[in-house]
């Protein structure tokens, strides 16, 4: 019976190349803070003006940990 030979690969160099390719594809106009601000605004708009039934479901999802509790940030 043959024994298994350890097989290891160090992907550190490849990860650096991949990250550089991603940042290059995003371009110089990509602004992470603008993306975050836009996502926060979209989240606020999505959960604003819920009717009572929708609000109850939203509260259940927050309590269950399905959605983050961001109600204080939205006010």
N, CA, C and O atoms as a GROMACS GRO file, in nm:
protein
  300
    1UNK      N    1   0.084  -0.117   0.000
    1UNK     CA    2   0.000   0.000   0.000
    1UNK      C    3   0.089   0.125   0.000
    1UNK      O    4   0.183   0.135   0.079
    2UNK      N    5   0.060   0.217  -0.088
    2UNK     CA    6   0.139   0.338  -0.100
    2UNK      C    7   0.096   0.440   0.006
    2UNK      O    8  -0.019   0.444   0.048
    3UNK      N    9   0.191   0.522   0.046
    3UNK     CA   10   0.159   0.628   0.141
    3UNK      C   11   0.133   0.757   0.065
    3UNK      O   12   0.187   0.779  -0.044
    4UNK      N   13   0.052   0.841   0.123
    4UNK     CA   14   0.020   0.969   0.059
    4UNK      C   15   0.136   1.067   0.078
    4UNK      O   16   0.198   1.071   0.184
    5UNK      N   17   0.162   1.144  -0.025
    5UNK     CA   18   0.266   1.245  -0.020
    5UNK      C   19   0.198   1.379   0.009
    5UNK      O   20   0.100   1.414  -0.057
    6UNK      N   21   0.248   1.453   0.107
    6UNK     CA   22   0.186   1.584   0.136
    6UNK      C   23   0.190   1.675   0.013
    6UNK      O   24   0.290   1.681  -0.059
    7UNK      N   25   0.081   1.743  -0.009
    7UNK     CA   26   0.070   1.833  -0.124
    7UNK      C   27   0.030   1.970  -0.073
    7UNK      O   28  -0.082   1.989  -0.027
    8UNK      N   29   0.120   2.065  -0.082
    8UNK     CA   30   0.090   2.201  -0.035
    8UNK      C   31   0.123   2.301  -0.146
    8UNK      O   32   0.219   2.284  -0.222
    9UNK      N   33   0.042   2.403  -0.153
    9UNK     CA   34   0.063   2.511  -0.250
    9UNK      C   35   0.053   2.643  -0.175
    9UNK      O   36  -0.040   2.665  -0.098
   10UNK      N   37   0.149   2.730  -0.198
   10UNK     CA   38   0.145   2.863  -0.139
   10UNK      C   39   0.087   2.959  -0.243
   10UNK      O   40   0.150   2.986  -0.345
   11UNK      N   41  -0.034   3.010  -0.216
   11UNK     CA   42  -0.102   3.098  -0.311
   11UNK      C   43  -0.080   3.246  -0.281
   11UNK      O   44  -0.149   3.332  -0.338
   12UNK      N   45   0.014   3.278  -0.194
   12UNK     CA   46   0.036   3.417  -0.155
   12UNK      C   47   0.068   3.504  -0.275
   12UNK      O   48   0.009   3.611  -0.293
   13UNK      N   49   0.161   3.460  -0.359
   13UNK     CA   50   0.199   3.540  -0.476
   13UNK      C   51   0.081   3.553  -0.572
   13UNK      O   52   0.056   3.660  -0.627
   14UNK      N   53   0.008   3.444  -0.593
   14UNK     CA   54  -0.107   3.449  -0.683
   14UNK      C   55  -0.215   3.544  -0.629
   14UNK      O   56  -0.279   3.615  -0.706
   15UNK      N   57  -0.234   3.546  -0.498
   15UNK     CA   58  -0.334   3.636  -0.438
   15UNK      C   59  -0.298   3.782  -0.463
   15UNK      O   60  -0.385   3.864  -0.490
   16UNK      N   61  -0.171   3.814  -0.454
   16UNK     CA   62  -0.126   3.950  -0.483
   16UNK      C   63  -0.152   3.989  -0.628
   16UNK      O   64  -0.195   4.101  -0.656
   17UNK      N   65  -0.126   3.896  -0.719
   17UNK     CA   66  -0.152   3.921  -0.862
   17UNK      C   67  -0.302   3.939  -0.885
   17UNK      O   68  -0.343   4.026  -0.962
   18UNK      N   69  -0.383   3.855  -0.820
   18UNK     CA   70  -0.528   3.865  -0.837
   18UNK      C   71  -0.580   3.998  -0.784
   18UNK      O   72  -0.662   4.062  -0.849
   19UNK      N   73  -0.532   4.039  -0.668
   19UNK     CA   74  -0.575   4.166  -0.610
   19UNK      C   75  -0.536   4.283  -0.700
   19UNK      O   76  -0.615   4.376  -0.719
   20UNK      N   77  -0.415   4.280  -0.754
   20UNK     CA   78  -0.372   4.386  -0.845
   20UNK      C   79  -0.460   4.390  -0.969
   20UNK      O   80  -0.493   4.499  -1.017
   21UNK      N   81  -0.500   4.274  -1.022
   21UNK     CA   82  -0.586   4.270  -1.139
   21UNK      C   83  -0.724   4.326  -1.108
   21UNK      O   84  -0.783   4.396  -1.191
   22UNK      N   85  -0.777   4.295  -0.990
   22UNK     CA   86  -0.909   4.348  -0.951
   22UNK      C   87  -0.903   4.499  -0.938
   22UNK      O   88  -0.990   4.568  -0.991
   23UNK      N   89  -0.802   4.551  -0.870
   23UNK     CA   90  -0.790   4.696  -0.853
   23UNK      C   91  -0.769   4.765  -0.987
   23UNK      O   92  -0.819   4.875  -1.009
   24UNK      N   93  -0.695   4.702  -1.076
   24UNK     CA   94  -0.675   4.758  -1.210
   24UNK      C   95  -0.806   4.761  -1.287
   24UNK      O   96  -0.835   4.858  -1.358
   25UNK      N   97  -0.887   4.656  -1.274
   25UNK     CA   98  -1.015   4.652  -1.344
   25UNK      C   99  -1.113   4.755  -1.289
   25UNK      O  100  -1.195   4.809  -1.364
   26UNK      N  101  -1.106   4.783  -1.159
   26UNK     CA  102  -1.195   4.883  -1.100
   26UNK      C  103  -1.163   5.023  -1.150
   26UNK      O  104  -1.252   5.107  -1.160
   27UNK      N  105  -1.039   5.048  -1.180
   27UNK     CA  106  -0.999   5.177  -1.234
   27UNK      C  107  -0.975   5.281  -1.126
   27UNK      O  108  -0.999   5.258  -1.008
   28UNK      N  109  -0.927   5.394  -1.169
   28UNK     CA  110  -0.890   5.500  -1.075
   28UNK      C  111  -1.010   5.580  -1.025
   28UNK      O  112  -0.998   5.654  -0.927
   29UNK      N  113  -1.125   5.566  -1.090
   29UNK     CA  114  -1.243   5.644  -1.049
   29UNK      C  115  -1.325   5.574  -0.941
   29UNK      O  116  -1.420   5.633  -0.890
   30UNK      N  117  -1.290   5.450  -0.906
   30UNK     CA  118  -1.363   5.376  -0.804
   30UNK      C  119  -1.335   5.436  -0.668
   30UNK      O  120  -1.219   5.450  -0.630
   31UNK      N  121  -1.439   5.472  -0.595
   31UNK     CA  122  -1.426   5.534  -0.463
   31UNK      C  123  -1.500   5.449  -0.360
   31UNK      O  124  -1.623   5.449  -0.358
   32UNK      N  125  -1.427   5.375  -0.275
   32UNK     CA  126  -1.493   5.287  -0.179
   32UNK      C  127  -1.588   5.361  -0.085
   32UNK      O  128  -1.693   5.307  -0.051
   33UNK      N  129  -1.554   5.481  -0.042
   33UNK     CA  130  -1.642   5.553   0.050
   33UNK      C  131  -1.771   5.594  -0.020
   33UNK      O  132  -1.878   5.595   0.042
   34UNK      N  133  -1.764   5.627  -0.148
   34UNK     CA  134  -1.884   5.660  -0.224
   34UNK      C  135  -1.972   5.537  -0.242
   34UNK      O  136  -2.094   5.546  -0.235
   35UNK      N  137  -1.911   5.422  -0.265
   35UNK     CA  138  -1.986   5.298  -0.278
   35UNK      C  139  -2.058   5.268  -0.147
   35UNK      O  140  -2.176   5.232  -0.148
   36UNK      N  141  -1.989   5.281  -0.035
   36UNK     CA  142  -2.050   5.254   0.095
   36UNK      C  143  -2.166   5.351   0.122
   36UNK      O  144  -2.272   5.309   0.168
   37UNK      N  145  -2.146   5.478   0.093
   37UNK     CA  146  -2.250   5.578   0.112
   37UNK      C  147  -2.373   5.547   0.027
   37UNK      O  148  -2.486   5.558   0.073
   38UNK      N  149  -2.349   5.510  -0.097
   38UNK     CA  150  -2.460   5.476  -0.188
   38UNK      C  151  -2.535   5.352  -0.140
   38UNK      O  152  -2.658   5.348  -0.148
   39UNK      N  153  -2.462   5.252  -0.090
   39UNK     CA  154  -2.528   5.131  -0.040
   39UNK      C  155  -2.610   5.162   0.085
   39UNK      O  156  -2.720   5.109   0.102
   40UNK      N  157  -2.559   5.248   0.172
   40UNK     CA  158  -2.632   5.286   0.293
   40UNK      C  159  -2.760   5.361   0.256
   40UNK      O  160  -2.864   5.340   0.317
   41UNK      N  161  -2.752   5.449   0.157
   41UNK     CA  162  -2.869   5.523   0.111
   41UNK      C  163  -2.972   5.430   0.048
   41UNK      O  164  -3.092   5.444   0.072
   42UNK      N  165  -2.925   5.333  -0.031
   42UNK     CA  166  -3.017   5.236  -0.092
   42UNK      C  167  -3.085   5.152   0.017
   42UNK      O  168  -3.204   5.124   0.006
   43UNK      N  169  -3.012   5.113   0.119
   43UNK     CA  170  -3.070   5.035   0.230
   43UNK      C  171  -3.174   5.119   0.303
   43UNK      O  172  -3.282   5.069   0.337
   44UNK      N  173  -3.144   5.247   0.328
   44UNK     CA  174  -3.238   5.335   0.395
   44UNK      C  175  -3.366   5.349   0.313
   44UNK      O  176  -3.477   5.344   0.368
   45UNK      N  177  -3.352   5.367   0.182
   45UNK     CA  178  -3.468   5.383   0.096
   45UNK      C  179  -3.549   5.254   0.088
   45UNK      O  180  -3.672   5.259   0.081
   46UNK      N  181  -3.481   5.140   0.089
   46UNK     CA  182  -3.550   5.012   0.078
   46UNK      C  183  -3.641   4.986   0.197
   46UNK      O  184  -3.751   4.933   0.181
   47UNK      N  185  -3.595   5.022   0.316
   47UNK     CA  186  -3.671   4.991   0.437
   47UNK      C  187  -3.744   5.113   0.495
   47UNK      O  188  -3.790   5.107   0.609
   48UNK      N  189  -3.754   5.221   0.420
   48UNK     CA  190  -3.828   5.339   0.464
   48UNK      C  191  -3.975   5.324   0.425
   48UNK      O  192  -4.007   5.258   0.326
   49UNK      N  193  -4.061   5.384   0.502
   49UNK     CA  194  -4.205   5.390   0.471
   49UNK      C  195  -4.269   5.252   0.459
   49UNK      O  196  -4.351   5.229   0.370
   50UNK      N  197  -4.234   5.161   0.549
   50UNK     CA  198  -4.298   5.030   0.549
   50UNK      C  199  -4.435   5.041   0.615
   50UNK      O  200  -4.453   5.117   0.710
   51UNK      N  201  -4.531   4.964   0.563
   51UNK     CA  202  -4.661   4.962   0.630
   51UNK      C  203  -4.647   4.875   0.756
   51UNK      O  204  -4.546   4.806   0.772
   52UNK      N  205  -4.745   4.875   0.844
   52UNK     CA  206  -4.731   4.801   0.971
   52UNK      C  207  -4.698   4.653   0.954
   52UNK      O  208  -4.617   4.599   1.030
   53UNK      N  209  -4.760   4.586   0.857
   53UNK     CA  210  -4.730   4.444   0.836
   53UNK      C  211  -4.586   4.424   0.789
   53UNK      O  212  -4.517   4.334   0.837
   54UNK      N  213  -4.542   4.508   0.696
   54UNK     CA  214  -4.404   4.499   0.649
   54UNK      C  215  -4.305   4.529   0.761
   54UNK      O  216  -4.201   4.465   0.772
   55UNK      N  217  -4.339   4.627   0.845
   55UNK     CA  218  -4.252   4.663   0.957
   55UNK      C  219  -4.240   4.546   1.055
   55UNK      O  220  -4.132   4.520   1.109
   56UNK      N  221  -4.351   4.476   1.079
   56UNK     CA  222  -4.349   4.361   1.170
   56UNK      C  223  -4.259   4.250   1.114
   56UNK      O  224  -4.184   4.188   1.189
   57UNK      N  225  -4.268   4.227   0.984
   57UNK     CA  226  -4.183   4.125   0.922
   57UNK      C  227  -4.037   4.168   0.928
   57UNK      O  228  -3.949   4.087   0.957
   58UNK      N  229  -4.012   4.295   0.901
   58UNK     CA  230  -3.875   4.348   0.910
   58UNK      C  231  -3.820   4.328   1.051
   58UNK      O  232  -3.707   4.284   1.068
   59UNK      N  233  -3.900   4.361   1.151
   59UNK     CA  234  -3.857   4.344   1.290
   59UNK      C  235  -3.828   4.198   1.323
   59UNK      O  236  -3.734   4.169   1.397
   60UNK      N  237  -3.908   4.106   1.269
   60UNK     CA  238  -3.883   3.964   1.291
   60UNK      C  239  -3.751   3.920   1.227
   60UNK      O  240  -3.675   3.843   1.286
   61UNK      N  241  -3.724   3.970   1.107
   61UNK     CA  242  -3.601   3.935   1.038
   61UNK      C  243  -3.479   3.991   1.111
   61UNK      O  244  -3.374   3.925   1.117
   62UNK      N  245  -3.492   4.110   1.165
   62UNK     CA  246  -3.382   4.168   1.244
   62UNK      C  247  -3.361   4.087   1.370
   62UNK      O  248  -3.247   4.055   1.405
   63UNK      N  249  -3.469   4.052   1.439
   63UNK     CA  250  -3.459   3.974   1.563
   63UNK      C  251  -3.398   3.836   1.538
   63UNK      O  252  -3.328   3.782   1.623
   64UNK      N  253  -3.425   3.779   1.420
   64UNK     CA  254  -3.371   3.647   1.386
   64UNK      C  255  -3.227   3.654   1.335
   64UNK      O  256  -3.162   3.552   1.315
   65UNK      N  257  -3.176   3.777   1.316
   65UNK     CA  258  -3.039   3.793   1.268
   65UNK      C  259  -3.024   3.781   1.118
   65UNK      O  260  -2.911   3.773   1.068
   66UNK      N  261  -3.135   3.779   1.046
   66UNK     CA  262  -3.130   3.769   0.900
   66UNK      C  263  -3.087   3.903   0.840
   66UNK      O  264  -3.009   3.907   0.745
   67UNK      N  265  -3.138   4.012   0.896
   67UNK     CA  266  -3.102   4.147   0.853
   67UNK      C  267  -3.029   4.217   0.967
   67UNK      O  268  -3.059   4.193   1.084
   68UNK      N  269  -2.934   4.305   0.934
   68UNK     CA  270  -2.867   4.380   1.040
   68UNK      C  271  -2.962   4.484   1.099
   68UNK      O  272  -3.050   4.535   1.030
   69UNK      N  273  -2.943   4.516   1.225
   69UNK     CA  274  -3.027   4.616   1.292
   69UNK      C  275  -2.968   4.755   1.264
   69UNK      O  276  -2.879   4.801   1.335
   70UNK      N  277  -3.017   4.818   1.160
   70UNK     CA  278  -2.967   4.949   1.121
   70UNK      C  279  -3.073   5.056   1.134
   70UNK      O  280  -3.060   5.164   1.075
   71UNK      N  281  -3.176   5.029   1.211
   71UNK     CA  282  -3.286   5.125   1.222
   71UNK      C  283  -3.240   5.258   1.282
   71UNK      O  284  -3.287   5.363   1.239
   72UNK      N  285  -3.150   5.255   1.378
   72UNK     CA  286  -3.104   5.380   1.440
   72UNK      C  287  -3.027   5.464   1.337
   72UNK      O  288  -3.038   5.586   1.336
   73UNK      N  289  -2.951   5.398   1.252
   73UNK     CA  290  -2.874   5.471   1.150
   73UNK      C  291  -2.966   5.529   1.043
   73UNK      O  292  -2.930   5.628   0.979
   74UNK      N  293  -3.082   5.469   1.023
   74UNK     CA  294  -3.172   5.516   0.919
   74UNK      C  295  -3.256   5.636   0.963
   74UNK      O  296  -3.314   5.703   0.878
   75UNK      N  297  -3.263   5.663   1.091
   75UNK     CA  298  -3.347   5.774   1.139
   75UNK      C  299  -3.276   5.904   1.130
   75UNK      O  300  -3.331   6.008   1.166
   0.00000   0.00000   0.00000
